């Protein structure tokens, strides 16, 4: 077996700026690393993530092969699912509780992953951040099928709908597993959506690139989420692959709900939003929408796609109405401006004769803003030189009466 690479690791969990309790759990061990995010809107989300993380932590051991670790990790998740079902049977008030789980086990120069839900596993290697896990959400299915873009998924009204979770909702959940290579210098990040939903991957990558130690980087990532308003719980587990030391880098530890005494109180309330949070983060300081599980029944995805189409049609209608309103406003403004120009008069030359013009002398491109209102019989050549030059340069009038008076004066001069 290849010489084991030893990681330096850290785990940090924070309740966030709005939640009343932390429903996330995390674990960092000698070989195993886990993040679980209890379903926020359901009773006992903290119980679900804590029980699950504590059960999976029993799989923190040295394995002979990656395949052995893959089987053990997958079995631990299935066992945790059974524990949650038994807990609901004994505590009916917790019906509907569930949790996402993302876990990795290090086996020599391999990383074994097991994943369900929308918590995430990232690998940072050679300056590039790669999402290893796939979100088990309806919006991710829509992205994968090309129905919507990742940017649209981030603000989709159904983004909180989970397709797969552990809990009393599915007796045989489908769990993703993968075996990947590990290299010295890699950083493996596990996080709840309290980080990935509020901090961009570019920012995450920059922090992993520039902050040296695992603990400092994990603290910085959580702080970054809080600086963005972080209405949801946020949990980060980070492990650095480093073959230059002989220790695990951190003692085994739980964080979040798994580190606190279990409570089966299903009536926890949210904290009210604080005014400073609203002022500092007006776009992010709304309570995070609670994640929830919906079975993937036949036809559900088609219903969701049709809902997207209706929403897209509504958006197009609204957009067209806004464009029409904008065009109407522009046209109204242009008409009003043109009507204003037609209240002005000036005296000029038309076919060698003195004429009264209605409008203003300026033109807007091909649009002429004046026209001959009245042509007189006065020949411009019959006027004195100064008056000829004045008429050719145009003489402004205050109104039509003033323009007529100017013409009368010019007529008198022409007759002299």
C-alpha positions in Angstrom: 0.0 0.0 0.0 1.2 3.5 -0.8 2.7 5.5 2.0 -0.2 7.4 3.7 -0.4 11.1 3.2 -1.2 12.9 6.4 -3.6 15.9 6.4 -3.8 18.9 8.6 -7.5 19.5 9.3 -10.0 21.8 10.9 -13.7 22.0 11.5 -15.8 25.2 12.2 -19.5 25.6 12.5 -21.6 28.8 13.2 -25.3 29.2 13.7 -25.4 32.1 11.3 -27.0 35.5 11.7 -30.7 34.5 11.8 -31.2 30.9 12.8 -32.2 30.2 16.5 -30.2 26.9 16.6 -27.5 25.2 14.7 -28.8 22.3 12.6 -25.5 21.7 11.0 -23.0 19.1 12.3 -19.4 18.4 11.4 -16.7 15.9 12.3 -12.9 16.0 11.8 -11.0 12.8 12.6 -7.8 10.9 11.9 -9.1 9.5 8.6 -12.8 10.6 8.3 -14.3 14.1 7.6 -18.0 14.8 7.6 -20.5 17.6 7.1 -24.2 17.2 7.7 -26.9 19.8 7.3 -30.3 19.1 9.0 -33.3 20.1 7.0 -34.0 23.5 8.5 -37.8 23.7 8.3 -38.5 20.3 9.7 -38.7 19.4 13.4 -35.4 18.0 14.6 -33.0 19.0 11.9 -30.3 19.4 14.5 -31.2 15.9 15.9 -31.0 14.4 12.4 -27.5 15.9 11.6 -26.1 15.1 15.1 -27.3 11.5 15.2 -26.1 10.9 11.6 -22.6 12.5 12.2 -22.1 10.6 15.4 -23.0 7.3 13.7 -20.8 8.0 10.7 -17.9 9.0 13.0 -17.7 5.3 14.1 -16.3 4.6 10.6 -13.2 6.7 11.3 -10.6 4.0 11.0 -7.7 2.9 8.9 -8.8 0.8 5.9 -6.7 -1.6 3.9 -8.2 -0.5 0.5 -10.3 2.3 -0.8 -13.0 -0.2 -1.7 -13.2 -1.3 2.0 -13.5 2.4 3.0 -16.2 3.0 0.4 -18.3 0.1 1.6 -17.8 1.1 5.3 -18.8 4.7 4.6 -21.8 3.8 2.5 -22.9 1.3 5.2 -22.5 4.0 7.9 -24.8 6.3 6.0 -27.4 3.6 5.5 -27.2 2.7 9.2 -27.6 6.4 10.1 -30.7 6.5 8.0 -32.2 3.6 10.0 -31.3 5.3 13.2 -33.2 8.4 12.1 -36.3 6.3 11.2 -36.2 4.6 14.6 -35.9 8.0 16.4 -38.9 9.3 14.6 -40.8 6.2 15.6 -40.0 6.9 19.2 -40.5 10.7 18.9 -43.4 11.3 16.5 -43.0 15.1 16.9 -39.8 14.7 14.8 -41.6 13.3 11.8 -40.1 14.6 8.6 -36.6 15.3 10.0 -33.8 14.7 7.7 -30.2 15.7 6.8 -27.8 16.0 4.0 -24.4 14.3 4.4 -21.0 14.7 2.7 -18.1 12.6 4.0 -14.7 11.6 2.9 -12.2 9.0 4.1 -8.5 9.1 3.4 -6.9 5.8 2.5 -3.3 6.2 1.6 -3.1 8.3 -1.6 -6.8 8.0 -2.2 -9.9 9.9 -1.1 -13.2 8.0 -0.8 -16.4 10.1 -0.9 -20.0 9.4 0.1 -22.6 12.0 -0.5 -26.3 12.7 -0.4 -28.1 16.1 -0.5 -26.8 19.5 -1.3 -23.8 19.9 1.1 -20.7 19.9 -1.0 -17.2 18.4 -1.4 -14.6 20.5 -3.2 -11.0 19.7 -4.1 -8.6 22.5 -4.4 -5.5 21.5 -6.5 -2.9 23.6 -8.3 -4.9 26.8 -7.8 -8.1 25.3 -9.2 -11.3 24.7 -7.2 -13.4 21.7 -8.4 -16.8 20.6 -7.0 -16.5 16.9 -6.6 -20.0 16.2 -5.3 -23.3 16.8 -7.2 -26.2 18.6 -5.6 -29.3 16.3 -5.2 -31.8 19.1 -5.9 -34.4 19.7 -8.5 -32.7 22.8 -9.7 -29.5 20.9 -10.3 -31.5 18.4 -12.3 -32.8 21.3 -14.4 -29.2 22.6 -14.8 -27.9 19.2 -15.8 -30.7 18.9 -18.4 -29.9 22.3 -19.8 -33.3 23.7 -18.8 -31.8 26.6 -16.7 -28.4 28.1 -16.1 -26.4 27.8 -12.9 -27.1 31.6 -12.4 -30.8 31.0 -12.7 -30.5 28.0 -10.3 -29.0 30.3 -7.6 -32.3 32.4 -7.5 -34.8 29.7 -8.5 -37.9 29.6 -6.2 -37.5 25.8 -5.9 -33.8 25.8 -5.1 -34.4 24.5 -1.6 -36.2 21.3 -2.8 -34.0 18.2 -2.1 -34.3 15.0 -4.1 -32.3 12.9 -1.8 -31.7 13.0 2.0 -31.2 10.8 5.0 -34.2 10.6 7.3 -37.5 9.0 7.8 -38.6 10.0 4.3 -36.8 7.2 2.3 -36.0 3.7 3.6 -33.5 3.0 0.9 -31.8 6.3 -0.1 -29.4 6.4 -3.0 -26.0 7.5 -2.0 -23.2 8.7 -4.3 -19.8 7.3 -3.8 -16.5 8.0 -5.5 -12.8 7.1 -5.2 -10.4 9.8 -6.2 -6.7 10.3 -6.0 -5.1 12.5 -3.3 -1.9 14.5 -3.8 0.4 16.4 -1.4 -0.7 20.0 -1.6 -4.4 19.2 -2.1 -7.0 20.9 0.1 -10.3 19.1 0.5 -13.3 21.2 1.6 -16.6 20.0 2.9 -19.3 22.6 3.6 -23.0 23.1 4.1 -24.9 25.3 1.8 -24.5 28.1 4.3 -21.1 28.7 2.7 -21.7 27.6 -0.9 -24.9 29.7 -1.3 -23.5 32.9 0.0 -19.8 32.9 -1.0 -18.7 32.6 -4.6 -16.4 29.9 -5.7 -13.9 32.5 -6.8 -13.8 33.9 -3.3 -13.5 30.4 -1.8 -10.7 29.6 -4.2 -8.9 32.8 -3.3 -9.1 32.0 0.4 -7.8 28.4 0.0 -5.0 29.8 -2.2 -3.8 32.5 0.2 -4.6 31.3 3.7 -1.9 28.9 4.8 -3.2 26.8 7.7 -6.3 24.7 7.6 -7.7 26.2 10.8 -7.1 29.8 9.6 -8.7 29.0 6.2 -11.7 27.4 7.8 -12.2 30.4 10.1 -11.8 32.8 7.2 -14.4 30.9 5.1 -17.0 31.0 7.9 -16.2 34.7 8.5 -16.7 35.4 4.8 -20.1 33.8 4.9 -21.1 35.8 7.9 -19.8 39.0 6.2 -22.3 38.2 3.4 -25.2 38.0 5.8 -25.2 34.2 6.3 -28.9 33.7 7.4 -28.3 30.0 7.4 -26.1 27.8 9.5 -22.6 27.5 8.0 -20.2 24.6 8.6 -16.8 24.1 7.1 -14.5 21.0 7.4 -11.1 21.4 5.7 -8.3 18.9 5.4 -4.9 19.5 3.8 -3.0 16.6 2.2 0.6 16.9 3.5 3.2 14.2 3.7 5.7 16.2 5.5 4.5 15.6 9.1 3.7 12.5 11.1 0.5 13.5 12.9 -3.1 13.8 11.8 -3.0 17.6 12.3 -6.0 17.8 14.7 -7.6 15.6 17.3 -11.0 14.0 16.4 -13.7 16.5 17.2 -17.4 17.3 16.5 -18.7 20.7 15.8 -22.2 22.1 15.5 -25.2 20.2 16.7 -23.2 17.0 17.0 -21.0 18.7 19.7 -24.0 19.6 21.9 -26.3 17.5 24.0 -29.2 16.1 22.0 -32.5 17.9 22.4 -35.7 16.5 21.0 -37.5 19.9 21.3 -39.2 20.4 17.9 -40.4 24.0 18.7 -37.2 26.0 18.4 -38.0 29.4 17.0 -35.9 31.6 14.8 -34.2 34.7 16.2 -35.6 38.0 14.9 -33.5 39.7 12.3 -31.4 42.4 13.9 -31.4 45.9 12.4 -27.6 46.0 11.9 -27.8 42.9 9.8 -30.5 44.5 7.6 -28.5 47.6 7.2 -25.2 45.9 6.5 -26.6 43.1 4.3 -29.9 44.3 2.8 -29.8 41.7 0.0 -28.8 38.7 2.0 -30.4 39.4 5.4 -33.6 37.5 4.7 -34.2 34.3 6.4 -32.9 31.4 4.4 -35.7 29.3 2.8 -36.0 26.0 4.6 -34.7 23.0 2.6 -37.2 20.2 2.3 -37.4 16.8 0.7 -39.9 15.9 -2.0 -40.1 12.4 -3.4 -39.2 12.1 -7.0 -42.6 10.8 -8.0 -43.4 10.2 -11.7 -44.0 13.3 -13.6 -42.7 15.7 -10.9 -39.8 16.9 -12.9 -42.1 17.6 -15.9 -44.4 19.6 -13.6 -41.4 21.6 -12.4 -40.2 22.2 -16.0 -43.7 23.3 -17.0 -43.7 25.6 -13.9 -40.4 27.1 -15.2 -41.9 27.6 -18.6 -44.9 29.5 -17.1 -42.6 31.6 -15.0 -40.4 32.3 -18.1 -43.5 33.3 -20.1 -44.6 35.6 -17.2 -41.1 37.1 -17.2 -41.2 37.7 -20.9 -44.7 39.3 -20.6 -43.4 41.6 -17.8 -40.3 42.4 -19.8 -42.3 43.3 -22.9 -44.7 45.4 -20.8 -41.7 47.3 -19.3 -40.2 47.8 -22.8 -43.5 49.0 -24.1 -43.9 51.4 -21.2 -40.4 52.7 -21.8 -41.0 53.2 -25.5 -44.3 54.9 -24.7 -42.6 57.2 -22.3 -39.9 58.0 -24.8 -42.4 58.7 -27.6 -44.5 60.8 -25.3 -41.4 62.8 -24.4 -40.4 63.3 -28.0 -43.9 64.4 -28.9 -44.0 66.8 -26.1 -40.6 68.2 -27.0 -41.6 68.6 -30.7 -44.8 70.4 -29.7 -42.7 72.7 -27.5 -40.5 73.6 -30.6 -43.6 74.5 -32.6 -44.4 77.3 -30.1 -41.3 79.1 -31.4 -40.9 81.3 -34.5 -38.1 83.0 -36.4 -37.5 85.0 -39.6 -35.3 83.6 -42.3 -34.9 83.2 -46.1 -37.0 80.9 -48.4 -36.3 80.9 -52.1 -34.7 84.4 -51.9 -37.6 85.9 -50.0 -38.1 86.8 -46.4 -40.2 84.1 -44.6 -41.6 83.3 -41.2 -40.6 79.9 -39.9 -42.4 77.9 -37.1 -40.1 75.8 -34.9 -36.4 76.1 -33.9 -33.4 76.3 -36.1 -31.7 73.1 -34.9 -32.3 69.6 -36.4 -31.9 66.2 -34.8 -30.3 64.1 -37.4 -32.8 63.7 -40.3 -35.6 65.2 -38.2 -36.3 68.8 -39.2 -37.7 70.8 -36.3 -38.9 73.8 -38.3 -40.9 74.6 -41.4 -42.0 77.7 -43.4 -45.1 79.1 -41.8 -45.5 82.1 -44.2 -43.5 83.4 -47.2 -43.6 87.1 -47.9 -43.1 89.0 -51.1 -40.0 90.8 -49.7 -36.9 90.1 -51.8 -33.9 89.7 -49.5 -31.7 91.4 -52.1 -33.9 94.6 -51.7 -32.8 94.9 -48.0 -29.9 96.9 -46.8 -26.7 94.8 -46.4 -26.9 94.6 -42.6 -30.6 93.4 -42.7 -29.8 90.9 -45.5 -27.1 89.3 -43.3 -29.4 89.3 -40.3 -32.2 87.6 -42.2 -29.8 85.0 -43.7 -28.5 84.3 -40.2 -32.2 84.1 -39.0 -33.8 86.5 -36.5 -35.5 84.9 -33.4 -39.0 86.1 -32.5 -40.7 85.8 -29.1 -43.9 84.6 -30.8 -45.9 84.8 -34.0 -46.9 88.4 -33.4 -43.3 89.4 -32.9 -42.3 87.6 -36.1 -45.0 89.5 -38.0 -43.7 92.8 -36.6 -40.1 92.0 -37.7 -41.4 91.2 -41.2 -43.3 94.6 -41.3 -40.1 96.5 -40.3 -38.1 94.7 -43.0 -40.8 95.5 -45.5 -40.6 99.2 -44.6 -36.8 99.1 -45.1 -37.2 97.3 -48.4 -39.5 100.1 -49.7 -37.1 102.9 -48.8 
